[in-house]
């Protein structure tokens, strides 16, 4: 299961992909195959996954869709994965979920010429590490013994690894799912503002208003994640973030500027602290070197090297022991390369 911090992100994506327009553009933009040319995306409808076990229902119930492709229904199982790293057993999980869905379709009589309809399992993943888990459940099983290979389970799911997608130019939004991924990958306020303006132009008309409100809510959460210490209250006065309001541009740019300055100030403070620590160690090393010179007449080069590389604990130990040490060797040990 994903960590608690990912549940809110997961929930936001669930809300976005509860809209058929988002699912349509995900399929059109990121699931290959000539079947899309015959698909009737106006037929997209969400299916209640009441057959899923109680423990899994909350995570998956809104992520089953179906649409007409020619005269046949195709079922889409969309799983949102927001763990910090890939689930090594995702293919096995998908085998279970697709099996449950298939059993449900048989029970409900959703068959085509007495057979199950096509099912497209999709995993949408937005973790930072690259997805390295098997995408075919056959890879989860050890090599079969001679003659048993035909019995090895097989199921392939389609992976959409968001952070590694090759997205089109930010100049204009042609695909709503791609705009979502562009916002996730954005690194500058200019990128965010450009996509938001384009989204505002696309999400026009009465039929888009519900999705527009969902996108607006999700963008507010996105901005909190990208600039976590920003004062979000000033943006709450903007009723629609997709209007391209001048105040929005100024606010986002100010947030990023403030975040940059906080980073600079933190870096300077850490640098000063490190500088003071280094200065104390250098001063203590020089004091010990002077004591060595006064007691033993000179400071061998190997002793000087050890003093320069020493930790604070080592320097303090030598400072205390120099009062009773009978020689440099007794104080510091043998020089590098000497036999003990």
C-alpha positions as CSV (number, residue, x, y, z in Angstrom):
1,X,0.0,0.0,0.0
2,X,1.2,3.6,-0.6
3,X,2.4,5.7,2.3
4,X,-0.2,8.0,3.9
5,X,1.3,11.1,2.2
6,X,0.4,9.6,-1.2
7,X,-3.3,9.0,-0.4
8,X,-4.2,12.7,-1.0
9,X,-2.4,12.7,-4.4
10,X,-4.0,9.3,-5.3
11,X,-7.4,10.8,-4.4
12,X,-6.8,13.8,-6.6
13,X,-6.0,11.6,-9.6
14,X,-9.1,9.5,-8.9
15,X,-11.2,12.6,-9.1
16,X,-9.6,13.7,-12.4
17,X,-9.9,10.2,-13.9
18,X,-13.5,10.0,-12.9
19,X,-14.2,12.2,-15.9
20,X,-14.6,10.5,-19.2
21,X,-12.7,13.3,-21.0
22,X,-9.6,12.5,-19.0
23,X,-9.8,8.8,-19.6
24,X,-10.4,9.4,-23.3
25,X,-7.3,11.5,-23.6
26,X,-5.2,9.0,-21.6
27,X,-6.2,6.2,-24.0
28,X,-5.8,8.4,-27.1
29,X,-2.4,9.8,-26.1
30,X,-0.7,7.0,-24.2
31,X,-2.2,3.6,-25.0
32,X,-1.1,2.5,-28.5
33,X,-2.9,0.4,-31.0
34,X,-5.1,0.7,-34.1
35,X,-8.2,-0.2,-32.1
36,X,-8.4,3.5,-31.1
37,X,-9.4,4.4,-34.7
38,X,-12.6,2.4,-34.3
39,X,-13.3,3.4,-30.7
40,X,-16.4,5.4,-29.9
41,X,-15.2,7.5,-27.0
42,X,-18.6,9.0,-26.6
43,X,-19.7,5.6,-25.2
44,X,-17.1,5.7,-22.3
45,X,-18.8,4.9,-19.1
46,X,-17.6,4.1,-15.6
47,X,-18.4,0.7,-14.1
48,X,-18.9,0.1,-10.4
49,X,-16.4,-2.5,-9.3
50,X,-18.6,-4.0,-6.6
51,X,-17.0,-7.4,-7.2
52,X,-13.7,-6.2,-5.7
53,X,-12.9,-7.4,-2.2
54,X,-13.8,-5.0,0.7
55,X,-10.1,-4.3,1.4
56,X,-9.4,-3.2,-2.2
57,X,-12.7,-1.5,-3.0
58,X,-11.7,2.0,-1.8
59,X,-8.6,2.0,-3.9
60,X,-10.0,0.6,-7.2
61,X,-13.8,1.0,-7.4
62,X,-13.9,4.1,-9.7
63,X,-11.1,3.0,-12.0
64,X,-13.0,0.5,-14.2
65,X,-14.4,1.9,-17.5
66,X,-15.8,0.4,-20.7
67,X,-16.3,1.8,-24.3
68,X,-17.5,0.5,-27.6
69,X,-15.0,-0.4,-30.3
70,X,-17.0,-1.3,-33.3
71,X,-19.8,-3.6,-32.2
72,X,-17.9,-4.8,-29.1
73,X,-17.3,-3.5,-25.6
74,X,-13.7,-3.1,-24.4
75,X,-13.1,-2.9,-20.6
76,X,-10.4,-0.7,-19.2
77,X,-8.9,-1.4,-15.8
78,X,-7.0,1.7,-14.7
79,X,-4.8,1.4,-11.6
80,X,-3.2,4.6,-10.1
81,X,0.1,3.8,-8.5
82,X,1.7,6.5,-6.3
83,X,4.1,4.6,-4.2
84,X,7.7,5.9,-3.9
85,X,9.0,3.0,-5.9
86,X,7.7,0.3,-8.2
87,X,5.7,-2.6,-6.8
88,X,7.6,-5.7,-7.8
89,X,4.4,-7.8,-7.7
90,X,2.2,-5.4,-9.7
91,X,1.8,-7.9,-12.5
92,X,0.5,-10.5,-10.0
93,X,-1.9,-7.9,-8.5
94,X,-3.2,-7.1,-12.0
95,X,-3.7,-10.8,-12.6
96,X,-6.0,-11.0,-9.5
97,X,-7.9,-7.8,-10.4
98,X,-8.5,-8.9,-14.0
99,X,-9.5,-12.3,-12.8
100,X,-12.1,-10.7,-10.4
101,X,-13.4,-8.5,-13.2
102,X,-13.6,-11.4,-15.6
103,X,-15.6,-13.4,-13.0
104,X,-18.0,-10.5,-12.6
105,X,-18.5,-10.2,-16.4
106,X,-19.3,-13.9,-16.6
107,X,-21.8,-13.6,-13.7
108,X,-23.5,-10.5,-15.3
109,X,-23.6,-12.1,-18.7
110,X,-21.3,-9.4,-20.3
111,X,-20.1,-11.9,-22.9
112,X,-19.5,-11.7,-26.7
113,X,-20.4,-14.8,-28.6
114,X,-20.1,-16.7,-25.3
115,X,-16.6,-15.3,-24.6
116,X,-15.2,-12.6,-22.4
117,X,-14.7,-9.1,-23.9
118,X,-11.3,-7.5,-24.3
119,X,-9.8,-6.1,-21.1
120,X,-7.0,-3.5,-21.1
121,X,-5.1,-3.3,-17.8
122,X,-3.3,0.1,-17.4
123,X,-1.0,1.2,-14.6
124,X,-0.5,4.9,-14.2
125,X,2.7,5.5,-12.2
126,X,4.2,8.8,-11.1
127,X,7.0,7.8,-8.8
128,X,10.5,9.3,-9.2
129,X,12.5,6.0,-9.6
130,X,12.1,4.4,-13.0
131,X,9.6,1.5,-13.1
132,X,11.6,-1.7,-13.2
133,X,8.9,-4.2,-12.1
134,X,7.7,-6.9,-14.5
135,X,4.9,-5.9,-16.8
136,X,4.0,-9.5,-17.7
137,X,3.0,-11.8,-14.8
138,X,5.0,-14.6,-16.4
139,X,8.2,-12.9,-15.3
140,X,7.0,-13.2,-11.7
141,X,7.4,-17.0,-11.9
142,X,10.6,-19.0,-11.9
143,X,11.6,-20.7,-15.2
144,X,9.4,-23.7,-15.7
145,X,10.5,-27.2,-15.6
146,X,10.7,-29.1,-18.9
147,X,7.3,-29.5,-20.4
148,X,5.6,-27.1,-17.9
149,X,6.2,-23.9,-19.8
150,X,2.6,-23.9,-21.3
151,X,1.2,-23.7,-17.8
152,X,3.0,-20.6,-16.9
153,X,0.4,-17.8,-16.2
154,X,0.5,-14.8,-18.6
155,X,-1.0,-11.4,-18.4
156,X,0.5,-8.1,-19.8
157,X,-0.5,-4.7,-18.4
158,X,0.3,-1.4,-20.1
159,X,2.5,0.9,-18.0
160,X,2.3,4.7,-18.2
161,X,5.5,5.9,-16.4
162,X,4.6,9.5,-16.1
163,X,8.0,11.0,-15.1
164,X,9.6,9.4,-18.2
165,X,7.1,10.3,-20.8
166,X,8.2,12.2,-23.9
167,X,5.7,15.0,-23.9
168,X,5.0,17.5,-26.7
169,X,5.8,21.2,-26.6
170,X,4.0,23.2,-23.9
171,X,2.7,25.5,-26.7
172,X,-1.0,24.7,-26.4
173,X,-2.9,21.8,-24.9
174,X,-4.2,19.1,-27.3
175,X,-4.6,16.3,-24.8
176,X,-5.9,16.8,-21.2
177,X,-4.0,13.8,-19.8
178,X,-0.8,15.2,-21.3
179,X,-1.5,18.6,-19.8
180,X,-1.8,16.9,-16.4
181,X,1.6,15.3,-16.9
182,X,3.1,18.6,-18.1
183,X,2.0,20.3,-14.9
184,X,3.5,17.5,-12.8
185,X,6.8,17.8,-14.6
186,X,6.8,21.7,-14.7
187,X,9.8,23.3,-13.0
188,X,9.2,27.0,-13.5
189,X,6.3,29.4,-13.0
190,X,6.3,30.1,-16.7
191,X,5.6,26.5,-17.5
192,X,2.8,26.2,-15.0
193,X,1.1,29.4,-16.2
194,X,1.4,28.5,-19.8
195,X,-0.3,25.1,-19.3
196,X,-3.0,26.6,-17.0
197,X,-3.9,29.2,-19.7
198,X,-4.1,26.5,-22.4
199,X,-6.3,24.3,-20.1
200,X,-8.6,27.3,-19.5
201,X,-9.1,27.7,-23.2
202,X,-9.8,24.0,-23.8
203,X,-12.1,23.5,-20.8
204,X,-14.9,25.8,-22.1
205,X,-18.6,25.1,-22.5
206,X,-21.2,23.7,-20.1
207,X,-20.1,20.0,-20.7
208,X,-16.6,20.8,-19.4
209,X,-17.5,22.8,-16.3
210,X,-17.5,19.8,-13.9
211,X,-14.0,18.7,-15.1
212,X,-12.8,22.3,-15.0
213,X,-13.8,22.5,-11.3
214,X,-12.0,19.2,-10.6
215,X,-8.9,20.5,-12.4
216,X,-9.0,23.7,-10.5
217,X,-9.1,21.8,-7.1
218,X,-6.2,19.5,-8.2
219,X,-4.1,22.4,-9.4
220,X,-4.4,24.1,-6.0
221,X,-3.1,20.8,-4.4
222,X,-0.3,20.7,-7.0
223,X,0.9,24.2,-6.1
224,X,1.0,23.3,-2.4
225,X,3.2,20.4,-3.3
226,X,5.5,22.3,-5.5
227,X,5.9,25.3,-3.2
228,X,5.0,23.8,0.2
229,X,5.9,26.9,2.3
230,X,4.0,29.3,0.1
231,X,1.1,31.4,1.6
232,X,-1.8,29.7,-0.1
233,X,-4.4,32.1,1.3
234,X,-3.8,34.7,-1.3
235,X,-4.6,32.3,-4.2
236,X,-7.8,31.3,-2.5
237,X,-9.2,34.7,-3.5
238,X,-9.0,33.6,-7.2
239,X,-12.2,31.6,-7.9
240,X,-10.9,30.0,-11.2
241,X,-7.2,29.3,-11.6
242,X,-7.7,28.6,-15.3
243,X,-8.9,32.0,-16.2
244,X,-5.3,33.3,-16.8
245,X,-5.8,36.0,-14.2
246,X,-2.8,38.4,-13.9
247,X,-2.9,38.0,-10.1
248,X,-2.3,34.3,-10.6
249,X,0.9,34.9,-12.6
250,X,2.2,37.4,-10.1
251,X,1.4,35.1,-7.2
252,X,3.0,31.9,-8.6
253,X,6.1,33.9,-9.7
254,X,6.4,35.4,-6.2
255,X,6.1,32.0,-4.6
256,X,8.9,30.6,-6.7
257,X,11.0,33.6,-6.1
258,X,10.5,33.3,-2.3
259,X,11.3,29.6,-2.4
260,X,14.5,30.4,-4.3
261,X,15.5,33.0,-1.8
262,X,14.7,30.6,1.1
263,X,17.0,28.1,-0.5
264,X,19.8,30.8,-0.9
265,X,19.4,31.9,2.7
266,X,19.5,28.3,4.0
267,X,22.6,27.6,1.9
268,X,24.3,30.7,3.2
269,X,23.4,29.8,6.8
270,X,24.7,26.3,6.4
271,X,27.8,27.6,4.7
272,X,28.5,30.0,7.7
273,X,27.9,27.2,10.2
274,X,30.3,24.9,8.2
275,X,32.8,27.8,8.0
276,X,32.7,28.4,11.7
277,X,33.2,24.7,12.4
278,X,36.1,24.5,10.0
279,X,37.6,27.6,11.5
280,X,37.5,26.1,15.0
281,X,39.1,22.9,13.8
282,X,41.9,24.8,12.0
283,X,42.6,26.9,15.1
284,X,42.7,23.9,17.4
285,X,45.1,22.1,14.9
286,X,47.4,25.1,14.8
287,X,47.5,25.2,18.7
288,X,48.4,21.6,18.9
289,X,51.1,22.0,16.2
290,X,52.6,24.9,18.3
291,X,52.6,22.8,21.4
292,X,54.3,19.9,19.5
293,X,57.0,22.3,18.3
294,X,57.6,23.7,21.8
295,X,57.9,20.3,23.4
296,X,59.6,18.3,20.7
297,X,61.4,20.9,18.6
298,X,59.6,20.4,15.2
299,X,56.4,19.2,13.6
300,X,57.0,16.3,11.2
301,X,55.2,16.6,7.9
302,X,53.2,13.4,8.6
303,X,52.0,14.9,11.9
304,X,50.9,18.1,10.2
305,X,49.0,16.0,7.6
306,X,47.2,14.2,10.4
307,X,46.3,17.4,12.2
308,X,44.8,18.9,9.0
309,X,42.7,15.8,8.4
310,X,41.6,15.1,12.0
311,X,38.2,15.2,13.4
312,X,37.3,17.4,16.4
313,X,37.3,14.4,18.7
314,X,40.8,13.4,17.6
315,X,42.1,16.9,18.0
316,X,40.7,17.2,21.6
317,X,42.3,13.8,22.5
318,X,45.7,15.0,21.2
319,X,45.4,18.3,23.0
320,X,44.8,16.5,26.3
321,X,47.5,13.8,25.8
322,X,50.3,16.2,24.7
323,X,51.0,17.2,28.3
324,X,52.1,13.7,29.3
325,X,53.3,12.2,26.0
326,X,57.1,11.4,25.9
327,X,57.5,11.6,22.1
328,X,55.7,12.5,18.9
329,X,55.3,8.8,18.2
330,X,53.7,8.2,21.5
331,X,51.2,11.0,20.9
332,X,50.3,10.3,17.3
333,X,51.4,6.7,16.7
334,X,53.7,5.6,13.9
335,X,54.1,7.6,10.8
336,X,52.5,6.3,7.7
337,X,54.7,3.6,6.1
338,X,56.7,2.9,9.3
339,X,56.7,-0.5,10.9
340,X,55.1,-0.6,14.3
